[in-house]
Amino acid sequence: MIDLRGIIPPLATPLHADESLNLDAIPALAEHVLAGGVHGIFVCGSQGEAFALSAEERRRVLDAVLAAVNGRVPIIAGTGAITTRDAVALSRQAEESGADAVAAVTPFFITPTQDELVAYYTEIAAAVSIPLLGYSNPMRTGGVRLLPDTLARLAGNIPHFVGVKDSSGDLSETAAIIRACPADFRVFVGRDTLIYGGLCYGAAGAVGLTVNIAPALAVGIYTAFQAGDHAQARAAQDQLAVLRERLPRFGTYPVQVKEALNLMGLPAGPPRRPVLPLPDGEREGLRALLVELGIEVQNGVRDGTE
């Protein structure tokens, strides 16, 4: 069983100006987060714009990340979909490519019951032999969430259903999941502002979008916590929280991280429309935030595609 723990970025998917995949940019993005000490990489998650990618594009992105990382950290492939059939196909594809684990967000647009969610994950699990994680993100899925009892059912019935990314933003729910599930069940908080709090409750780590921008800072929360230095862990958490809380001022999700990476000289490129690049004024505001937080930016970088 792979060691899933720690701080994991949901890697941004780089695009050219015409919105085609920029696979040549993936090594630079991967090296940036690896240099920050991350413990894994989540490919084609929400920040990776999986919702805007075809199945074939998701395969190509995953293959490129696997090649760039070359086994240095575990790779988790996002394989969730609206239909079970599509989620199964994406999960099989990810296993064939060589992903270390898959994580499937709950179906979106529709509102499945908890029993339907159990059936969804059970069928995905039957299709793959690598570890499977649930992914509860009610803000992005119309309020659909994986309840603690549902996760406990899945963990009890499926040996390789090993964890969940909990993006509820509710630490009481995170704590309830940890209490309900087996001791070795891995709960990752999905809110960058709650990494320290999640670790205090017993979470295995975090998957947070700002890890793309400030990987070493996020890793520092985890490292300090593991060393028992709670003051340092809280200080790092406070600093990361400033970045996360102020990012939404700049455009429509998920453009903020991509624009920040571009400003840092990392070729993330634009988001896929209908989300638009930031106007110049907002881009300069984002630049000022990064500078304020001590994040190095480059002059003259506009969209990362030149």
Secondary structure in CASP SS format (residue, H / E / C, confidence):
PFRMAT SS
TARGET T0000
AUTHOR 0000-0000-0000
METHOD secondary structure of the structure
MODEL  1
M C 1.00
I C 1.00
D C 1.00
L C 1.00
R C 1.00
G E 1.00
I E 1.00
I E 1.00
P C 1.00
P E 1.00
L C 1.00
A C 1.00
T C 1.00
P C 1.00
L E 1.00
H C 1.00
A C 1.00
D C 1.00
E C 1.00
S C 1.00
L E 1.00
N C 1.00
L H 1.00
D H 1.00
A H 1.00
I H 1.00
P H 1.00
A H 1.00
L H 1.00
A H 1.00
E H 1.00
H H 1.00
V H 1.00
L H 1.00
A H 1.00
G C 1.00
G C 1.00
V C 1.00
H C 1.00
G C 1.00
I E 1.00
F E 1.00
V E 1.00
C C 1.00
G C 1.00
S C 1.00
Q C 1.00
G C 1.00
E C 1.00
A H 1.00
F H 1.00
A H 1.00
L C 1.00
S C 1.00
A H 1.00
E H 1.00
E H 1.00
R H 1.00
R H 1.00
R H 1.00
V H 1.00
L H 1.00
D H 1.00
A H 1.00
V H 1.00
L H 1.00
A H 1.00
A H 1.00
V H 1.00
N C 1.00
G C 1.00
R C 1.00
V C 1.00
P C 1.00
I E 1.00
I E 1.00
A E 1.00
G E 1.00
T C 1.00
G C 1.00
A C 1.00
I C 1.00
T C 1.00
T H 1.00
R H 1.00
D H 1.00
A H 1.00
V H 1.00
A H 1.00
L H 1.00
S H 1.00
R H 1.00
Q H 1.00
A H 1.00
E H 1.00
E H 1.00
S H 1.00
G C 1.00
A C 1.00
D C 1.00
A E 1.00
V E 1.00
A E 1.00
A E 1.00
V E 1.00
T C 1.00
P C 1.00
F C 1.00
F C 1.00
I C 1.00
T C 1.00
P C 1.00
T C 1.00
Q H 1.00
D H 1.00
E H 1.00
L H 1.00
V H 1.00
A H 1.00
Y H 1.00
Y H 1.00
T H 1.00
E H 1.00
I H 1.00
A H 1.00
A H 1.00
A H 1.00
V C 1.00
S C 1.00
I C 1.00
P C 1.00
L E 1.00
L E 1.00
G E 1.00
Y E 1.00
S E 1.00
N C 1.00
P C 1.00
M C 1.00
R C 1.00
T C 1.00
G C 1.00
G C 1.00
V C 1.00
R C 1.00
L C 1.00
L C 1.00
P H 1.00
D H 1.00
T H 1.00
L H 1.00
A H 1.00
R H 1.00
L H 1.00
A H 1.00
G H 1.00
N H 1.00
I C 1.00
P C 1.00
H C 1.00
F E 1.00
V E 1.00
G E 1.00
V E 1.00
K E 1.00
D E 1.00
S C 1.00
S C 1.00
G C 1.00
D C 1.00
L H 1.00
S H 1.00
E H 1.00
T H 1.00
A H 1.00
A H 1.00
I H 1.00
I H 1.00
R H 1.00
A H 1.00
C C 1.00
P C 1.00
A C 1.00
D C 1.00
F C 1.00
R E 1.00
V E 1.00
F E 1.00
V E 1.00
G C 1.00
R C 1.00
D H 1.00
T H 1.00
L H 1.00
I H 1.00
Y H 1.00
G H 1.00
G H 1.00
L H 1.00
C H 1.00
Y H 1.00
G C 1.00
A C 1.00
A C 1.00
G E 1.00
A E 1.00
V E 1.00
G C 1.00
L H 1.00
T H 1.00
V H 1.00
N H 1.00
I C 1.00
A C 1.00
P H 1.00
A H 1.00
L H 1.00
A H 1.00
V H 1.00
G H 1.00
I H 1.00
Y H 1.00
T H 1.00
A H 1.00
F H 1.00
Q H 1.00
A C 1.00
G C 1.00
D C 1.00
H H 1.00
A H 1.00
Q H 1.00
A H 1.00
R H 1.00
A H 1.00
A H 1.00
Q H 1.00
D H 1.00
Q H 1.00
L H 1.00
A H 1.00
V H 1.00
L H 1.00
R H 1.00
E H 1.00
R H 1.00
L H 1.00
P H 1.00
R H 1.00
F C 1.00
G C 1.00
T C 1.00
Y C 1.00
P C 1.00
V H 1.00
Q H 1.00
V H 1.00
K H 1.00
E H 1.00
A H 1.00
L H 1.00
N H 1.00
L H 1.00
M C 1.00
G C 1.00
L C 1.00
P C 1.00
A C 1.00
G C 1.00
P C 1.00
P C 1.00
R C 1.00
R C 1.00
P C 1.00
V C 1.00
L C 1.00
P C 1.00
L C 1.00
P C 1.00
D H 1.00
G H 1.00
E H 1.00
R H 1.00
E H 1.00
G H 1.00
L H 1.00
R H 1.00
A H 1.00
L H 1.00
L H 1.00
V H 1.00
E H 1.00
L C 1.00
G C 1.00
I C 1.00
E C 1.00
V C 1.00
Q C 1.00
N C 1.00
G C 1.00
V C 1.00
R C 1.00
D C 1.00
G C 1.00
T C 1.00
E C 1.00
END
